[in-house]
Amino acid sequence: QVQLVESGGGLVQAGGSLKISCAASGRDFSNYAVGWFRQAPGQEREFVATLGWNPINTYYKSSVEGRFTISRDNAKNTVYLQMNSLKPEDTAVYYCAARGYRTSDYRDYRQYAYWGQGTQVTVSS
């Protein structure tokens, strides 16, 4: 079992930066791949980024690639999402997720068994 708690969301102006965190508790968190998803009002939850066991296995939604960076510190059991050059369309509730196996369907939220409660990110124009 893994418990996830996000933090660091807030209000930022377009073009600004924000770093959100996801603190994990439970055993052997390093054995899980992690991901960030987001959900805007009235829209489906969508994939943002994932980081596998090997840092090479890092993938991003095309619209955030080059602006967002996912990382993890296994010693601190924490996952991060650094978001730069934020745009109003990045406004959403951001969720941290974890999965215990490899899959090519890493963009599918149903592949992730563990979820945080979400943190609101609002980008003003």
N, C-alpha and C positions, 0 to 999 in steps of 0.2 A: 504494500500500500504506500502511496505517495500523496502527500497533501501539499497543495500549492497556494501561495498567497502573493498576489501582485501588489505593487505599490509604485508611486512616483508619477501617476497621471496628473493631469492638470490642464490649465488654459495657457496657450502659447500663441503668439502672433505668427502669421504666415512667414515662412523663411527662417523661423527659429528652430531651436533644438530642444529635445527632451529625452531623458533616459529613464526607462521604466525597468523595474526589477521584478523578479519572481523568486521568492524564497521557498525552498522545498524542505519538507521534513519526511522522515521515513528512511528505510534502509536502502543502502546501495543506490543512491540517486544517480551515481555515475553510470549505472547500467541502463539508464533510460535515455532515449533520444528525446529532444525537446522541440517545441514549436511555439510560435506566436500566431494567433488568429485575431480577427477583429470583426465587429458587427456594428453596423450603423443602423439607426432606426428604420424599420420597415424593410431591411435588407437581410439576406442570408449571411451566416457566419462565413468569412472568407480567410483563406490562408494568407499569411504574411511572410513567415520565414521558418525554417527548420534547421536544426543543427544535430547531426548524428554523432555516433561514437568517435568517428574520425572527423576532424575539422574540415577535411576535404569535402565531406558530405554536408555542405551548407548550401541551401537553396532559398531563393527569394521570389516573391511575387514580382512580376516584371516591373510594375509601376513604382516599386519601392527600391529596386536594386540600384545600388550606387548612393542611396540616401540613408538606408537603414542598415544596421549591423547587429547581428545576433551573436551573443557570446555567452560563455558559461564559466563559472569558477567552481569546480567540483569541491574544492577545499571548504568553500563557504556554502555549498549547496544552493547556489544562486545562478539564475539565468538573467541575462540583460537584453534589452533591445534599445540600442542607441538610434535615435531618429533625428536626422538633420534635414534641413531645407523642407520643413513641414509645409503641407498644403492644406487648405480647407477640406479637401476630399479625404484627408487622412483622419478626419474626425470620426471617432467610433469608440466603443468599449473594446479594450484590448484584453485578450485572454491568453494566459500561459497554459500549455498542455504538455503532457508527457506520454510516451509510448514505449513499451518494453520489447519491441521487435522491429526488425528491418522491414520496410515496405517501399515499393515504388509509388504507392499512392499516398505519399506524405502530404499532399495538398488536401486530402480528404479528412475532414475533422473527425469522422467516425473511426479513424485508425488510432485515435488517441483516447486512452482509457481514463486519464486523470486530468482534471481541469481546476483552474483557480476560479475565483469569484468575479474577476474582471476589474479593470481600472479604466476610468473615463479619460480620454484624451480629446481635447477640443482645440481646434486650430481656427483662430479668427482671421478674417481677411482684412 
